[in-house]
Amino acid sequence: MVNSNTSALGILFPNSYDSLVPELVSERLMASIPFAGRYRMVDFLLSSMVNCGIDNISIVVRNNYHSLMDHLGSGREWDLTRKNGGLTIFPPYSEKTVKMYNGRVEAVASILDFLKDQKEKYVILADTNIALNIDFNAMIAEHIASGADVSIAYKEEEIPAGILAIPVEKNDLYYTLSISEDGRVNRIYINPEESGPQNLSMNIYVIEREMLMEQIKGAYARGYIYFERDILAPRLDKLHVHAYKFEGYTARISDMKSYFDENMKLLDDANLDGLFSPSPIYTKIRDDNPTRYISGSSAKNVMVADGCVIEGEIENCVLFRGVKVAKGAKVKNCVLMQDTVVEEGANIEYLITDKNVTISAGKELKGTDSFPVYVAKYRIV
Amino acid sequence: MAKEMIAMLLAGGQGSRLYALTQKLAKPAVPFGGKYRIIDFPLSNCVNSGIDTVGILTQYQPMVLNEYIGNGQPWDLDRLYGGVHVLPPYQKASGSDWYKGTANAIYQNISFIERYNPQYVIILSGDQICKQDYSDFLRFHKEKGAEFSVAVMEVPWEEASRFGLMVADENDKITEFQEKPKNPKSNLASMGIYIFNWDILKKYLIEDEADPESENDFGNNIIPNLLRDGRNMYAYHFSGYWKDVGTISSLWEANMEVLDPENSGINLFDDSWKIYSRNSGMTGHKVSADAVVENSMITDGCRINGTVKHSILFAGVKVEAGAEVEDAVVMGGTVIKKGAVVKHCIIAENVVVGENAVVGAMPTETEKGVATVGSGIYIGDNAKIGPNAMVNNNVKDGDEQW
């Protein structure tokens, strides 16, 4: 390739960790959860990939993917409407029995024919539960220099409470890594419960395409489900797995509380700049007009997307596109998603409203810092 | 396959009365209303009216405009057959010509129009802020059996002599045309928007080109010739918001009217008639805990730490702590540093206003000037820019310009 030296394709798993936020994914999936005022979770990985010259990206969807398809369209906003490569969405494949995949082994096995025909040398595998701005070229370079078979990105952080609380019967496993001095992973812990900072896997992998296909074929034939649990963890002596430390800003969605907190953290300029630089994050364009503040309104410490009309008072809030706050309404410590309407004199605190929610005139509704109240899509309170 | 009607958008104007704002770009590319450029209005009107083929005639400083239009995707004008095409003057086997006048610009692109074999051609102007349904205009044109129709606005009689006026009978049939007359016989001002039957337009363009005396202008030549021949000419009444933003003060005024849609009639918050534009792709704007924002429009990417009153801020404007912005139009990427005071003015894109600098002043009885700062200008710390200043060059720290 002339315009970039990247020879990698991307594969995203948009349903991973759906079980952590059942309310938010009742009509969507992790990848299409609105985040940071005008984005969806999938935008961050897609944009990071595109900004690194990766223009062949597949999304292997499992269920509830209408909202994702609506968001992505042909991929134009991410510059992924390409003759070669571009964006490919793989819906579940129904043969005699419709089968939904559980782990990555099954997911990748369903697109082996596709992978066989691609030209890129490397594959990047990732979930969409972390918003970040990552330089994949740096990760691939380190992968090559280390001589590893597989590289895993990780971040040193405490295991979030939401992840610790995942019921075992759900299929969303998580992993921490024990790493030797030369950066090689010598042990992968599955669903550990240690406290304090851990090398928490971000479930972002770099692996050669040929090797991925070979591993998946072998594992699928044996009825294996999970890439990490069944392929990597038992064979760390034979497979050279390298740990790639990511030190940039991350926003990990692990439950409703973390969803609220991660939005609020962006009110701090340092965090916002950490997530949105150096490379731009792209998203679907809505052609909203600029936001209008009418006389008598007041705004303190807020992030507001285009298309809002503010007549009341807002403080410590993240407002998505097209939110209306009417006269006399008070909105404090809230995350209001697209087209939420707060009518006259309503008074709300610690609320997460999903798309198109209406808070009726004069209503008072308050959550708390430790337990923000969630109002589902299209609800009228 | 023929198109019923295609649009030709005259976007070649230099816009010399916008001075500092049109040094590096054509008038239709001048930013407006927080996230738009002037040309977004006619283009969005076309798409919303069902017109999917638009030729944009450019001549003066076309680079910004060309880049902005691109393949036309933001306006949904990237089409397999039709879509938007930028049409600069080009070289032919027999030599090349600049566009000599509005009519000549269309004449030189007859072959472009013929590709679509349209029944009607609508001629639009790229320097007006107006939301108009051209399909209703076409319906009128067809109902009247017209060969030529012009959109007109009623203007106050005392101002009528500043406009090109159409004198029409009770059936809206045009009987006379007066260009900026001393004694107006009508108060129907031409908006410079015309619908022609293509066969008629083509005939008169060719005839006009052959006339060495002609200025090749629609108003001065084509329309008088149509009248001379007694063609079926009608005046279509338009009563919505319309503003020619050809001067600094009218551009400033139109921006301020956007802040008051309830009274001014220019409503950008209209889901049924969206104005499309190329988006900045920035995050939502931020208002800090100590900032004050009153009666303003703020676009994505702005960071506000100071005071903003009755102003329009385009994408990515930064207002630092202690800075004051009032009655101002501040275009994309401009930074207003600590303690600076910016009032009653237009500041173009990517300007830096230094610490404690003063730009413009609130109007008084005798002084109503709108200070204007061109794009990319650096205004030094403690500099002072007077209310009538037109700033084209960097201003050093502590300097004054009036």
Chai-1 contact restraints between the chains, C-beta under 6 A:
chainA,res_idxA,chainB,res_idxB,connection_type,confidence,min_distance_angstrom,max_distance_angstrom,comment,restraint_id
A,G37,B,G284,contact,1.0,0.0,6.0,A-B,restraint_1
A,R38,B,G284,contact,1.0,0.0,6.0,A-B,restraint_2
A,F276,B,T283,contact,1.0,0.0,6.0,A-B,restraint_3
A,P280,B,G281,contact,1.0,0.0,6.0,A-B,restraint_4
A,I285,B,N279,contact,1.0,0.0,6.0,A-B,restraint_5
A,D287,B,K274,contact,1.0,0.0,6.0,A-B,restraint_6
A,D287,B,Y276,contact,1.0,0.0,6.0,A-B,restraint_7
A,N289,B,L268,contact,1.0,0.0,6.0,A-B,restraint_8
A,N289,B,F269,contact,1.0,0.0,6.0,A-B,restraint_9
A,P290,B,G34,contact,1.0,0.0,6.0,A-B,restraint_10
A,P290,B,K35,contact,1.0,0.0,6.0,A-B,restraint_11
A,P290,B,M297,contact,1.0,0.0,6.0,A-B,restraint_12
A,P290,B,T299,contact,1.0,0.0,6.0,A-B,restraint_13
A,T291,B,I298,contact,1.0,0.0,6.0,A-B,restraint_14
A,R292,B,M297,contact,1.0,0.0,6.0,A-B,restraint_15
A,Y293,B,V293,contact,1.0,0.0,6.0,A-B,restraint_16
A,Y293,B,S296,contact,1.0,0.0,6.0,A-B,restraint_17
A,S295,B,N295,contact,1.0,0.0,6.0,A-B,restraint_18
A,A299,B,V287,contact,1.0,0.0,6.0,A-B,restraint_19
A,A299,B,V293,contact,1.0,0.0,6.0,A-B,restraint_20
A,K300,B,A289,contact,1.0,0.0,6.0,A-B,restraint_21
A,N301,B,A289,contact,1.0,0.0,6.0,A-B,restraint_22
A,V302,B,V287,contact,1.0,0.0,6.0,A-B,restraint_23
A,M303,B,G284,contact,1.0,0.0,6.0,A-B,restraint_24
A,M303,B,K286,contact,1.0,0.0,6.0,A-B,restraint_25
A,V304,B,G284,contact,1.0,0.0,6.0,A-B,restraint_26
A,V304,B,H285,contact,1.0,0.0,6.0,A-B,restraint_27
A,A305,B,G284,contact,1.0,0.0,6.0,A-B,restraint_28
A,D306,B,D300,contact,1.0,0.0,6.0,A-B,restraint_29
